[in-house]
Structures are given as C-alpha cells and as structure tokens.
Amino acid sequence: MPIQLTRTVRFCLGPDGSLATDTPANNTFAAWPPMRGLGRYYELDVTCTGDADPATGYFMNIKRIDQVVRDAALPIVSDFAKDAEKADQLGALMQRIAAVIGPQLDDAVQNITLRLTPTYAITLETNMLDHVLITQQYEFSAAHRLHAGELSDEQNQRVFGKCNNPAGHGHNYRLEVTTLCWITPGGQTLAAEDLDAIVDEAVIQKLDHKHLNVDVPEFADRNPSVEHIAQAVFHMLDEPVRKRGAILDQIRVWETSKTVCTFRRPAESIG
C-alpha cells in the first residue's frame, strides 16, 4: 500500500532575493542557504507517494529530496523574488516548481507547499495544476456558555461541567482558513490581503470580543461548541469567498492548543 513521505526544506533569500549558496551548509535544520541581513525565510514542503523498499525500508532517500529542492526549486523562487513582474505570480511559481522537481523525483511528488510566513501557505496538488490551496490563520477572542436547551440544568452541568457556568467563559480562538483558488493566465491567484479582508469582514468583526450566545445570531438557538463554531464560520465565509472567484475548502478552529475542530467541504460539492 503506498505511503506518503513529506520533507521540509528551510531556506533563506537575501534582501535582494538572492541565494547565499557560497556559504557552507552548517545548519540545514535552521535553513540553508542561511539568513543574511534582513533577508526572507521560507519553508518548502514536498510530499511524495510510493512504496517502501522491503529491504531498506526507504521509499525515497530524504537527502535526494533535499538536493533536488535546493538545486532545482530554490533558484526558481529566487528568480521570482528578484523580478518585480513575477513577484505576485505565486500560482505560476508553484506550477514551475512542480514541473521542474517532479521528473527529478520519479514523478512521485503528490503536492508541494510553500510557507511564506508562519501563518500563510500556498499548496499545489500535482494532479490539479490549474489551482492552488491558500491557507491563512487568524485569531479572535470570544466568550460563550455551553448549555443545551433540550437538557435539564442537572444534565447540562453533568455534560458541560465548568463550561456551563451561567456567566460564561472565554477563549482565544485560532482560525485557519483554506481556499481553493484558480490560477489566472497571468499566474496570479487570490492575494493574502484579499483573503484577509474577506475573513475580517465576514468573521472577525462578528465574533471578536463578543459573547457568542448573546451577540451572534448564528448561536441564538445553537450551542456554541467548537464544532458548531467551525460550521458557522464556514457558512459565514462560503458566499463571500465565492464572490471573489474562489471556493472555501476547509475551516479549522482551535479552542485551545489541545483542541481543534475541522469542517471541510465535501469533495463532490466543489465546482
């Protein structure tokens, strides 16, 4: 049965977009090429699919993936970064990387993800080269009380415990939004700033520093559990994202660092 192997390559570009490949690779864990001055730090994830060799247990040597990415993919990123006309063509960038590294890795690459910031990433699936997945993260603070009207006070207390406190309690929620965005003939896709504006208007302004049970209509008759919050946020964003020519793919909501709920669009409903 095929397995997936993902390798992350960390690297830096200089302030001018150049690659400092004249430096020794002393700390590839942090990044190579290394940071110079006020440079730029990126991560490139490469996921390959195949079968492990029965003798070695290897599907593909990770050193090979590192070498191909550093020799073939990083110069492409550098070229786009140095060219003002290409700098916003992220869709074309991802297509180019896939086209170059795929054959060098036996056409086993399933997807590639370029992490541009700690919260913002772009993913290309190699079997669907006409679009990318854009992922961005946000935060909002809100209070809620977990209480089901169908249950008695005793049952609510038993099910929800301290979360049933009549005065409510609060969380600093983390929200991750993933959108499916087509690549234009010019190589562009939905910009991060455009997605940020959509999420701010449709979600953050409605939920941030609110008491969900009291202030948010979506929870007037619905218990604001993290599961229901993820579903509600998906429906808040679905139409605004479509109006920008993209499709909302997935929502993830962290209630705490240990609890996250994912609500994803069924694959058959994309189109």
Secondary structure, 3 states (H helix, E strand, C coil): CCEEEEEEEEEEECCCCCCCCCCCCCCCCCCCCCCCCCCEEEEEEEEEEECCCCCCCCCCCHHHHHHHHHHHHHHHHHHHHHCCCCCCCHHHHHHHHHHHHHHHCCCCEEEEEEECCCCCEEEEECCCCCEEEEEEEEEEEEEECCCCCCCCHHHHHHHHHHHHCCCCEEEEEEEEEEEEEECCCCCCCCCHHHHHHHHHHHHHHHHCCEEHHHHCHHHCCCCCCHHHHHHHHHHHHHHHHHHCCEEEEEEEEEEECCEEEEEECCHHHCC
